[in-house]
Amino acid sequence: MSPRPDIREYAGIYLRGLAMGACDIVPGVSGGTIALITGIYERLVGAIGSIDPASVKHLARGDFGSLQKDLEKIDIPFLVVLLAGIGTAFLLMSRVILSLLADHAVATYSFFLGLIIASAVAIFLEIRSPNAGTLVFLAVGTGAGYLLGGLGNIDLGHSLPVLFLTGMAALCAMILPGVSGAYITLVLNQYEFMLAALRAFSLPEILAYVAGGVAGLLLFTKGLKYLLATYHGAMLALLTGLMLGSARMLWDKGAAAGDMLSGGWAFFLVGLAVVGAVEYLKRRYRAGTA
């Protein structure tokens, strides 16, 4: 007896979630890009866009009729299965990356550095008509990113409010082209702590991070989309600069563990190649659907 078509469909969504989660937990590769390549990006954006913040008011007021109507607009089975795949990948990959950071820090940070540099270049190449203003925003972003990268040497602590704000910043990065939420978490010096929390399945820390992400998406999604649509080139140049400047933190962390030049160059090139391959697949997908 063959499985029902919907079972096959949701098995495919779960596998896509696994791929997205594996990429989302690695600084420099965007799970949104994987969603685009695997053909579920528009469905994902539509499902997230259908979430109405007013549903919270309906729930608080006990207006379950309006709440039900809000929920009917959302592709809930799709989101649940996709998030299950992403969550599974997070739990599995957290152990792997913590082990790599502990035993092969130079190689791991060099790989991350290659991912970030290549991702920054890929974002900049999305600018249709670079001009002098674009270069100004690139310079401003690089300077700001360099200062932000210094936060890696500052102990912000790992309190629940800090994790909430980190999640708010990191998950907002999901709607920015090519930006990895894991990288934002790394820059804010919460990356290894959150990996350990995932490995131990420590719910208070995980829930604080996720709650911050949900709040960020609800509060800032429309504003970020407006800025990207209205000031496309300037925003992409600023993002490129932020990623390039803050990459100093990856270099500093790797250099603290060993010689980045002699011990990490091959892994840096692998990082460049991974993003290059992902970008190639993304452009082929876009060309095929144009």
C-alpha positions as CSV (number, residue, x, y, z in Angstrom):
1,M,0.0,0.0,0.0
2,S,1.5,3.3,-1.1
3,P,1.7,6.2,1.4
4,R,-0.9,9.0,1.0
5,P,0.3,12.0,-1.1
6,D,0.0,14.3,1.9
7,I,2.4,12.1,3.9
8,R,4.9,12.3,1.1
9,E,4.5,16.0,0.9
10,Y,5.0,16.6,4.7
11,A,8.0,14.2,4.7
12,G,9.5,16.4,2.0
13,I,8.7,19.5,4.1
14,Y,10.4,17.9,7.1
15,L,13.5,17.1,5.1
16,R,13.6,20.7,3.9
17,G,13.3,21.8,7.5
18,L,16.3,19.6,8.4
19,A,18.3,21.3,5.6
20,M,17.3,24.8,6.7
21,G,18.0,24.1,10.4
22,A,21.5,22.7,9.6
23,C,22.3,25.9,7.6
24,D,20.6,28.2,10.1
25,I,22.8,27.0,12.9
26,V,26.0,27.7,10.9
27,P,27.0,31.3,10.9
28,G,27.1,32.6,7.3
29,V,24.5,30.4,5.5
30,S,20.9,31.6,5.5
31,G,18.1,29.0,5.9
32,G,16.0,31.3,3.8
33,T,18.3,30.7,0.8
34,I,17.8,26.9,1.3
35,A,14.0,27.5,1.4
36,L,14.3,29.4,-1.9
37,I,16.4,26.7,-3.6
38,T,14.1,23.9,-2.4
39,G,11.0,25.7,-3.6
40,I,9.2,26.5,-0.4
41,Y,10.3,30.2,0.1
42,E,7.1,31.8,-1.2
43,R,5.0,29.4,0.9
44,L,7.1,30.1,4.0
45,V,6.8,33.9,3.5
46,G,3.1,33.6,2.9
47,A,2.6,31.5,6.0
48,I,4.6,33.9,8.2
49,G,2.9,36.9,6.6
50,S,-0.5,35.5,7.5
51,I,0.3,35.7,11.2
52,D,-1.7,38.6,12.6
53,P,-0.5,40.2,15.8
54,A,-4.1,41.1,16.5
55,S,-4.6,37.4,17.3
56,V,-3.0,38.0,20.7
57,K,-5.7,40.6,21.5
58,H,-8.4,38.2,20.4
59,L,-7.0,35.5,22.7
60,A,-6.7,37.9,25.6
61,R,-10.3,39.0,25.2
62,G,-11.6,35.5,24.8
63,D,-12.8,36.2,21.3
64,F,-12.2,32.7,20.1
65,G,-14.4,33.1,16.9
66,S,-12.0,35.8,15.6
67,L,-9.0,33.8,16.8
68,Q,-10.2,30.8,14.8
69,K,-10.6,32.9,11.7
70,D,-7.0,34.2,12.1
71,L,-5.7,30.7,12.5
72,E,-7.5,29.5,9.4
73,K,-5.5,32.0,7.3
74,I,-2.2,30.4,8.5
75,D,-0.7,27.3,6.8
76,I,-0.3,25.7,10.3
77,P,0.5,22.1,9.2
78,F,3.2,23.3,6.9
79,L,4.8,25.5,9.6
80,V,4.6,22.8,12.3
81,V,6.3,20.2,10.1
82,L,8.9,22.6,8.9
83,L,9.7,23.8,12.4
84,A,9.9,20.2,13.6
85,G,12.6,19.6,10.9
86,I,14.5,22.8,11.8
87,G,14.3,21.9,15.5
88,T,15.6,18.4,14.9
89,A,18.6,19.8,13.0
90,F,19.3,22.3,15.7
91,L,19.4,19.6,18.4
92,L,21.6,17.3,16.3
93,M,24.0,20.0,14.9
94,S,24.5,21.7,18.3
95,R,26.5,18.7,19.5
96,V,28.6,18.6,16.3
97,I,29.5,22.3,16.3
98,L,30.3,22.4,20.0
99,S,32.7,19.5,19.5
100,L,34.3,21.2,16.5
101,L,34.7,24.5,18.4
102,A,36.3,22.6,21.4
103,D,38.7,20.4,19.4
104,H,39.3,22.2,16.1
105,A,38.7,25.9,16.9
106,V,41.1,27.4,14.3
107,A,39.6,25.2,11.5
108,T,36.0,25.9,12.5
109,Y,36.4,29.7,12.9
110,S,38.3,29.8,9.6
111,F,35.5,28.0,7.9
112,F,33.0,30.4,9.5
113,L,35.1,33.4,8.3
114,G,35.0,32.1,4.7
115,L,31.2,31.7,4.9
116,I,30.8,35.3,6.2
117,I,33.2,36.9,3.6
118,A,31.5,35.1,0.7
119,S,28.0,35.9,2.0
120,A,28.9,39.6,2.3
121,V,30.2,39.6,-1.3
122,A,27.0,37.8,-2.4
123,I,24.8,40.4,-0.8
124,F,26.8,43.3,-2.4
125,L,26.4,41.7,-5.8
126,E,22.6,41.9,-5.4
127,I,22.9,45.8,-5.7
128,R,21.8,46.7,-9.2
129,S,23.5,50.0,-9.6
130,P,26.3,50.8,-7.2
131,N,27.2,54.5,-6.8
132,A,29.1,56.8,-4.5
133,G,26.3,56.7,-2.0
134,T,26.5,52.9,-1.9
135,L,30.1,53.1,-1.1
136,V,29.4,55.5,1.8
137,F,26.9,53.1,3.3
138,L,29.4,50.3,2.8
139,A,32.1,52.3,4.7
140,V,29.6,53.2,7.5
141,G,28.5,49.5,7.8
142,T,32.1,48.3,7.9
143,G,33.0,50.7,10.6
144,A,29.9,49.9,12.7
145,G,30.5,46.2,12.1
146,Y,34.1,46.5,13.3
147,L,33.0,48.1,16.5
148,L,30.2,45.5,16.9
149,G,32.7,42.7,16.3
150,G,34.5,43.9,19.4
151,L,31.5,42.8,21.5
152,G,32.9,39.3,21.2
153,N,35.4,40.4,23.9
154,I,32.7,41.9,26.2
155,D,30.9,39.7,28.7
156,L,27.3,40.6,28.2
157,G,26.2,37.7,30.4
158,H,23.6,35.1,29.5
159,S,20.6,36.3,31.4
160,L,17.1,35.7,30.0
161,P,16.7,39.3,29.0
162,V,20.0,39.2,27.1
163,L,18.9,36.0,25.3
164,F,15.5,37.6,24.5
165,L,17.2,40.6,22.9
166,T,19.6,38.3,21.0
167,G,16.8,36.2,19.7
168,M,15.0,39.4,18.6
169,A,18.0,40.5,16.6
170,A,18.9,37.1,15.3
171,L,15.5,36.0,14.0
172,C,14.9,39.4,12.4
173,A,18.0,38.6,10.3
174,M,15.9,35.8,8.7
175,I,14.1,38.3,6.6
176,L,17.2,40.1,5.4
177,P,18.8,38.7,2.2
178,G,21.7,36.3,2.9
179,V,22.1,37.2,6.6
180,S,22.4,34.3,9.1
181,G,20.7,34.6,12.4
182,A,23.4,32.3,13.9
183,Y,26.0,34.9,12.9
184,I,24.1,37.6,14.8
185,T,24.0,35.3,17.8
186,L,27.8,34.7,17.4
187,V,28.6,38.5,17.2
188,L,26.5,39.1,20.4
189,N,28.7,36.4,22.2
190,Q,25.7,34.1,22.8
191,Y,26.5,31.4,20.1
192,E,28.3,28.8,22.1
193,F,26.0,29.3,25.1
194,M,22.9,28.8,23.0
195,L,24.4,25.7,21.4
196,A,25.0,24.3,24.9
197,A,21.4,25.2,25.9
198,L,20.1,23.3,22.8
199,R,22.3,20.3,23.6
200,A,21.0,20.2,27.2
201,F,17.5,21.1,26.0
202,S,17.4,23.9,28.6
203,L,13.9,25.3,28.1
204,P,14.1,28.7,29.9
205,E,17.0,29.8,27.7
206,I,15.6,28.3,24.5
207,L,12.1,29.8,25.2
208,A,13.6,33.3,26.0
209,Y,15.6,33.3,22.7
210,V,12.6,32.1,20.7
211,A,10.2,34.5,22.4
212,G,12.6,37.4,21.5
213,G,12.7,36.2,17.9
214,V,8.9,36.0,17.6
215,A,8.6,39.5,19.1
216,G,11.2,40.8,16.7
217,L,9.5,39.4,13.7
218,L,6.1,40.8,14.7
219,L,7.5,44.3,15.6
220,F,10.1,44.9,12.9
221,T,9.2,42.8,9.8
222,K,7.2,45.5,8.1
223,G,9.8,48.2,8.8
224,L,12.6,46.1,7.5
225,K,10.7,45.2,4.4
226,Y,9.9,48.8,3.8
227,L,13.6,49.8,4.1
228,L,14.7,47.1,1.8
229,A,12.0,48.0,-0.8
230,T,12.6,51.8,-0.6
231,Y,16.4,52.0,0.0
232,H,17.4,48.7,-1.6
233,G,21.0,49.5,-2.6
234,A,21.8,51.5,0.6
235,M,20.5,48.7,2.9
236,L,22.4,46.0,1.0
237,A,25.6,48.0,1.2
238,L,25.1,48.6,4.9
239,L,24.5,44.9,5.5
240,T,27.6,44.0,3.5
241,G,29.7,46.4,5.5
242,L,28.3,45.2,8.8
243,M,29.2,41.6,7.9
244,L,32.7,42.5,6.7
245,G,33.5,44.6,9.7
246,S,32.2,42.3,12.3
247,A,34.2,39.4,10.8
248,R,37.1,40.7,12.9
249,M,35.5,38.8,15.8
250,L,35.8,35.5,14.0
251,W,39.5,36.2,13.3
252,D,40.1,37.2,16.9
253,K,38.4,34.1,18.3
254,G,40.3,31.8,15.9
255,A,43.6,33.6,16.5
256,A,43.2,33.2,20.2
257,A,43.2,29.4,19.6
258,G,46.1,29.2,17.2
259,D,47.6,30.3,13.9
260,M,44.8,31.3,11.5
261,L,47.2,31.8,8.6
262,S,48.9,28.4,8.5
263,G,46.2,26.3,10.2
264,G,43.0,27.7,8.7
265,W,43.5,28.8,5.1
266,A,42.2,25.6,3.6
267,F,39.0,25.7,5.7
268,F,38.6,29.4,4.8
269,L,38.5,28.4,1.1
270,V,36.0,25.6,1.9
271,G,33.8,28.2,3.5
272,L,34.0,30.4,0.4
273,A,33.2,27.4,-1.8
274,V,30.1,26.4,0.2
275,V,28.5,29.8,-0.2
276,G,29.6,30.0,-3.8
277,A,27.8,26.7,-4.4
278,V,24.7,27.8,-2.6
279,E,24.6,31.1,-4.5
280,Y,25.1,29.2,-7.8
281,L,22.1,26.9,-7.0
282,K,20.0,30.0,-6.0
283,R,20.7,31.8,-9.2
284,R,20.0,28.7,-11.3
285,Y,16.7,28.3,-9.4
286,R,15.8,32.0,-10.1
287,A,16.7,31.6,-13.8
288,G,14.6,28.5,-14.0
289,T,11.5,30.1,-12.5
290,A,11.9,33.5,-14.4
